[in-house]
Amino acid sequence: MTRSPLYGKRDVMFLVVPALTFSLMYFLYPLTMTFYASLSNFNEFIHFSATPLVASYIIHNLYITSVAVVLEFFFGLALALIAAEKFRGSSFFLVLIVLPWTIPDLLLAKTWRWLLLPRYGLYSQVLGPILLDPNEFTGAVWGIILADFWKCSSFIALILYGGLLGIPEDIVNAAKLDGAGGWALFRWIKLPLLKPAITVAILFRIMQLMSIFATVYFLTWGGPGNSTQVLSTAAYNYFFKFLDPLKGYFVALINVVIGLILSIVFIIKIRGYLMR
Amino acid sequence: MKIKRRDILLAISVIITSLWILLPIYWIFKTSLCIPGKEQTFPLEYFPTTFYYQNYLELPKEFPVWMGNSLIISSISTIITLILAINVAFGIVYLKYRFCIATLIFFLITGWLPYIGIVYPVFIIQKTLNLLGTHLGLILPYVPLGLGFAIWILTSWLIGTPRELFEAAILDGCSPIQILWKIYVPNSGPGLLSAGLLLFISYYQEYMIASVINPTGTKTLMVGLETLSLGIYVRNWAALCAAMIYALIPVILIVLFGRKWIISGITGIVKR
């Protein structure tokens, strides 16, 4: 890599070190403490991680993540395709797409708790026969998925909308001249060109969903029982409710390691953009 | 004829998706106008039958303080994060030093890892520094959490800025820091605004760390709302909904006036 002789290490230090200091003090150091606390009790950590309880946290996380990502992707794609059409009021429609993603998680969870309240909630009365009982595992999990779906489809929609806007018009026009109809245009022109945006959107959502906290914590409190407890809510409870920091560290470490693996996958996938 | 059918389909899908998005917010608003204790009806009432606006007036008197705390903490954290992030992003994009990609990856990952991995150690650190229950106690850990996302957005913004300016100014003998703050920052309004708005939203909604650092003292709005819904509002959905509408006001204002920048921020992630 070539370095211009007109600036040097001092300039780089000046730009990067202040931010790095913050990150070292309030991110890397705490993270090291989490690693240290767990790994210095390695035997206990292994023992505890192998319990069915911990496995159930991971399974709930995976369940919510996989279902929600698939649903959000298809709805987000639909929203993006609608928003990319030019129609009267399309700028207002964009406001509507942005809105859910900016709603704070806590308010989201309270709102959906109210909407899904058994017997009296809006959705339980309208969809009564279809809707599952929120006092059971499937009902509670689907409540979480529904709330997250409402909020985060918007995020996928916005990323894909950006991708759609980035498709050069000549390509679309050329395909139209060649006689491509709506579906062919979408399947063979737009979808392949959207692929980078789709990768970013889905991987980013997977990362966020694997560390989901407030939506679960305020919608079901991990309940009924422990049946919707995910890693971060469980760790939070161990830390601050049961005052058992060691178990909290164990669960938190599992969550961090999953996050690290996903981050590395993500970096590898988008390295083409990063290296530019 | 084909075009017409397409228009109808588009109109129907726009209406259905708009309803799906707006219904929960409308329902909160509708509930906030009910008389407390009468918000649960069977069968449903789709439109407000009462106009009990007292819900909006009879808020607990700490509520404005919480709102103030939230706004202060979120804005100060946003400003600090932006200043630090534009420096790093500028270094990564323009100086291209040996470890610039490593720096970028490090900061990106700090923004992606789950907060639960740091929340308890941060609590211990703030306790030893005697910062529990203060604004500063929350701002300090917030800044590195937002840095990753801010640097991500700002690098994509800076990649799109003209490099010639930088090279010309360097030859004239300016230092990179001068160039950044005299040339690039004044012209980076849109990039800074989109990063800033997204940061503000994420700080405003943060609950996990806020609940630990400031469980009492300078409570943020989210923590305050949670104590309300466990305390005096436990069965009072009408009043809770009114409080939630207040809490939504900053967010809705941001969406209405900052839509353009939020969208360009999020879509900028992919474009680069």
Chai-1 contact restraints between the chains, C-beta under 6 A:
chainA,res_idxA,chainB,res_idxB,connection_type,confidence,min_distance_angstrom,max_distance_angstrom,comment,restraint_id
A,L6,B,I170,contact,1.0,0.0,6.0,A-B,restraint_1
A,Y7,B,P176,contact,1.0,0.0,6.0,A-B,restraint_2
A,D11,B,P176,contact,1.0,0.0,6.0,A-B,restraint_3
A,V12,B,G91,contact,1.0,0.0,6.0,A-B,restraint_4
A,V12,B,L95,contact,1.0,0.0,6.0,A-B,restraint_5
A,V12,B,Y97,contact,1.0,0.0,6.0,A-B,restraint_6
A,F14,B,I177,contact,1.0,0.0,6.0,A-B,restraint_7
A,L15,B,N87,contact,1.0,0.0,6.0,A-B,restraint_8
A,L15,B,G91,contact,1.0,0.0,6.0,A-B,restraint_9
A,V16,B,V88,contact,1.0,0.0,6.0,A-B,restraint_10
A,V16,B,G91,contact,1.0,0.0,6.0,A-B,restraint_11
A,P18,B,L84,contact,1.0,0.0,6.0,A-B,restraint_12
A,A19,B,L84,contact,1.0,0.0,6.0,A-B,restraint_13
A,A19,B,V88,contact,1.0,0.0,6.0,A-B,restraint_14
A,A19,B,L147,contact,1.0,0.0,6.0,A-B,restraint_15
A,F22,B,V143,contact,1.0,0.0,6.0,A-B,restraint_16
A,F22,B,P144,contact,1.0,0.0,6.0,A-B,restraint_17
A,S23,B,T110,contact,1.0,0.0,6.0,A-B,restraint_18
A,S23,B,P144,contact,1.0,0.0,6.0,A-B,restraint_19
A,Y26,B,L140,contact,1.0,0.0,6.0,A-B,restraint_20
A,Y26,B,P141,contact,1.0,0.0,6.0,A-B,restraint_21
A,Y26,B,P144,contact,1.0,0.0,6.0,A-B,restraint_22
A,F27,B,T110,contact,1.0,0.0,6.0,A-B,restraint_23
A,F27,B,P144,contact,1.0,0.0,6.0,A-B,restraint_24
A,P30,B,I118,contact,1.0,0.0,6.0,A-B,restraint_25
A,P30,B,P121,contact,1.0,0.0,6.0,A-B,restraint_26
A,P30,B,V122,contact,1.0,0.0,6.0,A-B,restraint_27
A,L31,B,G117,contact,1.0,0.0,6.0,A-B,restraint_28
A,L31,B,I118,contact,1.0,0.0,6.0,A-B,restraint_29
A,M33,B,P121,contact,1.0,0.0,6.0,A-B,restraint_30
A,T34,B,G117,contact,1.0,0.0,6.0,A-B,restraint_31
A,I82,B,S13,contact,1.0,0.0,6.0,A-B,restraint_32
A,E85,B,L10,contact,1.0,0.0,6.0,A-B,restraint_33
A,V95,B,R259,contact,1.0,0.0,6.0,A-B,restraint_34
A,L96,B,S18,contact,1.0,0.0,6.0,A-B,restraint_35
A,L96,B,I21,contact,1.0,0.0,6.0,A-B,restraint_36
A,V98,B,V255,contact,1.0,0.0,6.0,A-B,restraint_37
A,V98,B,R259,contact,1.0,0.0,6.0,A-B,restraint_38
A,V98,B,I262,contact,1.0,0.0,6.0,A-B,restraint_39
A,L99,B,V255,contact,1.0,0.0,6.0,A-B,restraint_40
A,P100,B,I21,contact,1.0,0.0,6.0,A-B,restraint_41
A,T102,B,I201,contact,1.0,0.0,6.0,A-B,restraint_42
A,T102,B,V251,contact,1.0,0.0,6.0,A-B,restraint_43
A,T102,B,V255,contact,1.0,0.0,6.0,A-B,restraint_44
A,P104,B,Q205,contact,1.0,0.0,6.0,A-B,restraint_45
A,D105,B,Q205,contact,1.0,0.0,6.0,A-B,restraint_46
A,L106,B,Y207,contact,1.0,0.0,6.0,A-B,restraint_47
A,L106,B,M222,contact,1.0,0.0,6.0,A-B,restraint_48
A,L107,B,M244,contact,1.0,0.0,6.0,A-B,restraint_49
A,T111,B,P24,contact,1.0,0.0,6.0,A-B,restraint_50
A,T111,B,I28,contact,1.0,0.0,6.0,A-B,restraint_51
A,W114,B,W237,contact,1.0,0.0,6.0,A-B,restraint_52
A,L115,B,P24,contact,1.0,0.0,6.0,A-B,restraint_53
A,Y120,B,Q40,contact,1.0,0.0,6.0,A-B,restraint_54
A,L122,B,W27,contact,1.0,0.0,6.0,A-B,restraint_55
A,Q125,B,L44,contact,1.0,0.0,6.0,A-B,restraint_56
A,L158,B,I263,contact,1.0,0.0,6.0,A-B,restraint_57
A,L158,B,I266,contact,1.0,0.0,6.0,A-B,restraint_58
A,I159,B,V270,contact,1.0,0.0,6.0,A-B,restraint_59
A,G162,B,T267,contact,1.0,0.0,6.0,A-B,restraint_60
A,G162,B,V270,contact,1.0,0.0,6.0,A-B,restraint_61
A,G163,B,V270,contact,1.0,0.0,6.0,A-B,restraint_62
A,A197,B,V270,contact,1.0,0.0,6.0,A-B,restraint_63
A,V200,B,V270,contact,1.0,0.0,6.0,A-B,restraint_64
A,M207,B,W112,contact,1.0,0.0,6.0,A-B,restraint_65
A,S211,B,P114,contact,1.0,0.0,6.0,A-B,restraint_66
A,F213,B,M208,contact,1.0,0.0,6.0,A-B,restraint_67
A,A214,B,Y207,contact,1.0,0.0,6.0,A-B,restraint_68
A,S232,B,P114,contact,1.0,0.0,6.0,A-B,restraint_69
A,S232,B,I116,contact,1.0,0.0,6.0,A-B,restraint_70
A,A235,B,I116,contact,1.0,0.0,6.0,A-B,restraint_71
A,F239,B,Y120,contact,1.0,0.0,6.0,A-B,restraint_72
A,P245,B,Y120,contact,1.0,0.0,6.0,A-B,restraint_73
A,A252,B,I116,contact,1.0,0.0,6.0,A-B,restraint_74
A,A252,B,G117,contact,1.0,0.0,6.0,A-B,restraint_75
A,N255,B,P114,contact,1.0,0.0,6.0,A-B,restraint_76
A,N255,B,I116,contact,1.0,0.0,6.0,A-B,restraint_77
A,V256,B,L113,contact,1.0,0.0,6.0,A-B,restraint_78
A,V256,B,G117,contact,1.0,0.0,6.0,A-B,restraint_79
A,G259,B,L113,contact,1.0,0.0,6.0,A-B,restraint_80
A,G259,B,P114,contact,1.0,0.0,6.0,A-B,restraint_81
A,S263,B,I109,contact,1.0,0.0,6.0,A-B,restraint_82
A,S263,B,W112,contact,1.0,0.0,6.0,A-B,restraint_83
A,I267,B,I105,contact,1.0,0.0,6.0,A-B,restraint_84
A,Y273,B,R272,contact,1.0,0.0,6.0,A-B,restraint_85
